[in-house]
Amino acid sequence: MKQVSDRSLYGCRILFSLMLFSKLKSFVGLSAIAILIAIPTPSQAASCSRASHYGVGDGYHGRTTASGERFNTYAMTTAHRSLPFGTKLLVTSGGRSVVVRVNDRGPFVGGRDLDLSYAAFSALASPGRGHINVCYSRV
């Protein structure tokens, strides 16, 4: 899913402010307000991709993550290639959702954006699946 840029949101917010100050009540003004309300902010924009899990049977449980903390496969955490450590994400798949915290780097497999802890993955789907389609956004 394509994310909305800060520049386009800035333009919409200026338009919204001008409309409020000039007290436009025309249909065009109402349409612009409706469009502005429908545009998500960057923190709400969702990205969709594949996600995998790690931590059970692969030797990562208890090892040090890229953030410096010990990896706990039973905690609600995830690895992401570029998001800042500590970023909280709402991850959704198949009608189920979970909030996770970025504490590691990865996955290093093409086509995947998240490497969820075993606990986080289990809350979304059966771990036997290996990888699933997810959508995620910052909380």
C-alpha positions, 0 to 999 in steps of 0.5 A: 500500500502506498504511504501518503507523503508529509508534503501532500498532507501539509498542502491539505492541512493548509487548504483545510485551514484556509477553508475554515478561516474563510468560512466557505460553506459551498459544496466544494468546501465540504468535499475538500474537508471530506477528502482531508478527513479520509487521508491518513496521517503518516503514523496511520498509513498501513503497509502490507507485506509478508511476515515470518517468525523466529525464536523457537528451535532456531537458537535465537531465544536469549541471544542479544538483538540488534537493539542490545536487549535479550531476545524473548520469543514469548514477548510481543516484539518484531524485527524490521530492517529500518524502523527505529528501535522501540517503534510500536506497530499494530500488525493485522492478519486475517481479522486478528491484530497484535501490537508489537515493538521493534527491537531487532533488524531483519528479516533478511529474506526478500518479500518480507518486512517483519520477522515477528516473535513466536508469541506475536506470530502465534497471536495472528496465525498458527506458527506452522504456517511459517509466514503470513500476509500482514498489514502494519502501521505505527501506533 
